[in-house]
Amino acid sequence: MTLDEFNQLPAVDAVSALYGCCHCQQWAETVSAHRPFLQCEDLLMAAQQVWARANEAEILEAFAGHARIGDIELLRSRYAGRATQEQGQVLAASDAVIQELYALNQVYEQQNGFIFIVCASGKSAEEMLALLKARIHNSRRDELINGALEQGKILQLRLCTMIDAEH
């Protein structure tokens, strides 16, 4: 849809579209309330500013909307067996790398209470595995911050995909 079409959506539909970009109801409602946006960059800036003020519950709500990196069966069902820009090149990875990603993500989730969040766009499974290994020993607080930063990148990509405009 175009930015003009997004601006003209009924509030409930705009919130729904935004929720598809970031699974946080408060974020979606707040960004929707900032409409209309004059340019796509205004939407992206508002989205990032609202996300930067998210509290822990809102961050965890957004995290819960993600597939586990390395959960190949869930990824296959969600993305119809093809690699997407957002999921990076996970589906092209070897079973050994996928299994290690999955196993380490389980450890990570047990340690932190949420899944490993990374903006996978353009990253190979091996690169994501290296990032997971680099972050797995961080504190929960640090990983909440790291994950929120990655979620910010993800929601920006999703917004750009949602709005068919040059930016």
C-alpha positions as a Python dict, from the first residue, in 0.01 Angstrom:
ca = {
    (1, 'M'): (0, 0, 0),
    (2, 'T'): (107, 359, -43),
    (3, 'L'): (164, 597, 244),
    (4, 'D'): (-153, 786, 148),
    (5, 'E'): (-352, 462, 159),
    (6, 'F'): (-204, 382, 501),
    (7, 'N'): (-289, 731, 628),
    (8, 'Q'): (-651, 685, 514),
    (9, 'L'): (-707, 345, 676),
    (10, 'P'): (-960, 326, 958),
    (11, 'A'): (-773, 327, 1290),
    (12, 'V'): (-839, -40, 1359),
    (13, 'D'): (-695, -137, 1019),
    (14, 'A'): (-391, 88, 1060),
    (15, 'V'): (-321, -61, 1403),
    (16, 'S'): (-357, -410, 1256),
    (17, 'A'): (-114, -329, 974),
    (18, 'L'): (137, -185, 1219),
    (19, 'Y'): (94, -481, 1454),
    (20, 'G'): (203, -699, 1163),
    (21, 'C'): (529, -503, 1161),
    (22, 'C'): (587, -524, 1537),
    (23, 'H'): (377, -748, 1760),
    (24, 'C'): (327, -486, 2029),
    (25, 'Q'): (-25, -351, 2061),
    (26, 'Q'): (71, -30, 2244),
    (27, 'W'): (339, 48, 1985),
    (28, 'A'): (95, -8, 1698),
    (29, 'E'): (-174, 207, 1857),
    (30, 'T'): (67, 489, 1938),
    (31, 'V'): (225, 496, 1592),
    (32, 'S'): (-120, 486, 1430),
    (33, 'A'): (-227, 784, 1639),
    (34, 'H'): (56, 990, 1484),
    (35, 'R'): (-107, 969, 1138),
    (36, 'P'): (-114, 1124, 890),
    (37, 'F'): (250, 1102, 784),
    (38, 'L'): (369, 1336, 509),
    (39, 'Q'): (657, 1113, 400),
    (40, 'C'): (761, 755, 460),
    (41, 'E'): (1061, 888, 655),
    (42, 'D'): (817, 1051, 900),
    (43, 'L'): (650, 716, 960),
    (44, 'L'): (987, 546, 1009),
    (45, 'M'): (1102, 815, 1251),
    (46, 'A'): (780, 805, 1453),
    (47, 'A'): (792, 426, 1465),
    (48, 'Q'): (1149, 430, 1593),
    (49, 'Q'): (1080, 702, 1850),
    (50, 'V'): (777, 517, 1986),
    (51, 'W'): (976, 191, 1994),
    (52, 'A'): (1261, 360, 2183),
    (53, 'R'): (1015, 433, 2466),
    (54, 'A'): (886, 75, 2491),
    (55, 'N'): (890, -77, 2837),
    (56, 'E'): (999, -433, 2915),
    (57, 'A'): (648, -580, 2883),
    (58, 'E'): (606, -418, 2540),
    (59, 'I'): (947, -540, 2426),
    (60, 'L'): (869, -894, 2539),
    (61, 'E'): (530, -878, 2366),
    (62, 'A'): (707, -790, 2040),
    (63, 'F'): (965, -1065, 2089),
    (64, 'A'): (687, -1322, 2136),
    (65, 'G'): (573, -1256, 1778),
    (66, 'H'): (893, -1399, 1629),
    (67, 'A'): (985, -1746, 1510),
    (68, 'R'): (1288, -1891, 1681),
    (69, 'I'): (1596, -1857, 1465),
    (70, 'G'): (1688, -2218, 1400),
    (71, 'D'): (1337, -2359, 1451),
    (72, 'I'): (1339, -2481, 1094),
    (73, 'E'): (994, -2645, 1097),
    (74, 'L'): (826, -2329, 1218),
    (75, 'L'): (1023, -2120, 971),
    (76, 'R'): (932, -2356, 687),
    (77, 'S'): (563, -2341, 773),
    (78, 'R'): (562, -1964, 816),
    (79, 'Y'): (766, -1884, 507),
    (80, 'A'): (650, -2162, 274),
    (81, 'G'): (990, -2327, 247),
    (82, 'R'): (1170, -2032, 91),
    (83, 'A'): (1424, -1794, 234),
    (84, 'T'): (1296, -1441, 280),
    (85, 'Q'): (1486, -1117, 313),
    (86, 'E'): (1387, -1089, 677),
    (87, 'Q'): (1482, -1442, 776),
    (88, 'G'): (1814, -1416, 600),
    (89, 'Q'): (1959, -1734, 458),
    (90, 'V'): (1859, -1970, 739),
    (91, 'L'): (1671, -2205, 510),
    (92, 'A'): (1980, -2253, 294),
    (93, 'A'): (2190, -2360, 593),
    (94, 'S'): (2311, -2708, 673),
    (95, 'D'): (2116, -2920, 918),
    (96, 'A'): (2411, -2906, 1159),
    (97, 'V'): (2407, -2527, 1169),
    (98, 'I'): (2026, -2523, 1206),
    (99, 'Q'): (2045, -2773, 1491),
    (100, 'E'): (2314, -2571, 1669),
    (101, 'L'): (2113, -2251, 1624),
    (102, 'Y'): (1809, -2423, 1768),
    (103, 'A'): (1997, -2576, 2062),
    (104, 'L'): (2174, -2252, 2154),
    (105, 'N'): (1851, -2057, 2117),
    (106, 'Q'): (1691, -2292, 2370),
    (107, 'V'): (1979, -2225, 2612),
    (108, 'Y'): (1950, -1852, 2545),
    (109, 'E'): (1573, -1860, 2608),
    (110, 'Q'): (1616, -2052, 2934),
    (111, 'Q'): (1874, -1797, 3051),
    (112, 'N'): (1680, -1486, 2950),
    (113, 'G'): (1313, -1580, 2937),
    (114, 'F'): (1281, -1476, 2571),
    (115, 'I'): (1410, -1595, 2236),
    (116, 'F'): (1720, -1465, 2062),
    (117, 'I'): (1623, -1168, 1848),
    (118, 'V'): (1839, -1064, 1554),
    (119, 'C'): (1763, -877, 1235),
    (120, 'A'): (1847, -1163, 1002),
    (121, 'S'): (1815, -969, 678),
    (122, 'G'): (2109, -1052, 456),
    (123, 'K'): (2278, -1269, 720),
    (124, 'S'): (2369, -1631, 665),
    (125, 'A'): (2281, -1890, 926),
    (126, 'E'): (2650, -1912, 1010),
    (127, 'E'): (2659, -1536, 1076),
    (128, 'M'): (2354, -1559, 1300),
    (129, 'L'): (2509, -1851, 1485),
    (130, 'A'): (2823, -1643, 1544),
    (131, 'L'): (2607, -1356, 1676),
    (132, 'L'): (2420, -1592, 1906),
    (133, 'K'): (2746, -1733, 2039),
    (134, 'A'): (2879, -1380, 2094),
    (135, 'R'): (2567, -1273, 2286),
    (136, 'I'): (2476, -1589, 2478),
    (137, 'H'): (2680, -1500, 2787),
    (138, 'N'): (2548, -1143, 2816),
    (139, 'S'): (2324, -1045, 3106),
    (140, 'R'): (1948, -1057, 3062),
    (141, 'R'): (1938, -677, 3085),
    (142, 'D'): (2196, -641, 2809),
    (143, 'E'): (2008, -888, 2592),
    (144, 'L'): (1679, -710, 2647),
    (145, 'I'): (1853, -397, 2512),
    (146, 'N'): (2026, -585, 2229),
    (147, 'G'): (1703, -758, 2131),
    (148, 'A'): (1509, -431, 2140),
    (149, 'L'): (1767, -269, 1911),
    (150, 'E'): (1738, -562, 1670),
    (151, 'Q'): (1357, -542, 1691),
    (152, 'G'): (1386, -176, 1590),
    (153, 'K'): (1575, -278, 1277),
    (154, 'I'): (1320, -548, 1200),
    (155, 'L'): (1021, -318, 1234),
    (156, 'Q'): (1187, -63, 1006),
    (157, 'L'): (1232, -331, 737),
    (158, 'R'): (874, -446, 780),
    (159, 'L'): (740, -91, 756),
    (160, 'C'): (937, -34, 435),
    (161, 'T'): (791, -355, 295),
    (162, 'M'): (439, -254, 402),
    (163, 'I'): (458, 92, 247),
    (164, 'D'): (524, 82, -126),
    (165, 'A'): (693, 419, -150),
    (166, 'E'): (1036, 538, -245),
    (167, 'H'): (1245, 617, 61),
}
